[in-house]
């Protein structure tokens, strides 16, 4: 997980997971619309997942 991806996940979470697939972008975007904190947490969890 690079430093720039983490910064992007903090400021605009859907854009940070763009390389992880359409489903991840949609989930993070919906959570981000519900609130900034859930979107950031979801983006960081998806970025930290070693399987993807």
C-alpha positions in Angstrom: 0.0 0.0 0.0 1.7 3.2 -1.1 1.7 6.5 0.7 -0.2 8.2 -2.2 -2.9 5.6 -2.2 -3.4 6.1 1.5 -3.6 9.9 1.1 -6.1 9.4 -1.8 -8.1 7.0 0.4 -8.4 9.7 3.1 -9.4 12.6 0.7 -11.4 10.7 -2.0 -11.9 7.0 -1.1 -13.6 5.8 -4.4 -10.7 7.0 -6.5 -8.2 5.2 -4.4 -9.7 1.7 -5.1 -10.0 2.2 -8.8 -7.6 -0.6 -9.6 -9.5 -3.1 -7.4 -12.5 -3.6 -9.5 -16.0 -2.2 -10.1 -17.6 -3.8 -7.1 -15.0 -2.3 -4.7 -15.5 1.2 -6.2 -19.3 0.9 -5.9 -19.2 -0.3 -2.3 -16.7 2.4 -1.2 -18.7 5.0 -3.1 -22.0 4.1 -1.4 -20.3 4.0 2.0 -18.7 7.3 1.3 -22.1 8.8 0.5 -23.4 7.6 3.8 -20.5 9.3 5.6 -16.9 10.1 5.1 -15.5 7.8 7.9 -17.2 4.6 6.6 -15.9 5.3 3.1 -12.3 5.9 4.3 -12.4 2.7 6.5 -13.7 0.6 3.6 -11.1 2.0 1.2 -8.2 1.3 3.6 -9.5 -2.2 4.3 -9.7 -3.0 0.6 -6.3 -1.5 -0.1 -4.8 -3.5 2.7 -6.2 -6.8 1.5 -3.3 -8.9 0.2 -5.5 -11.3 -1.8 -6.4 -8.6 -4.4 
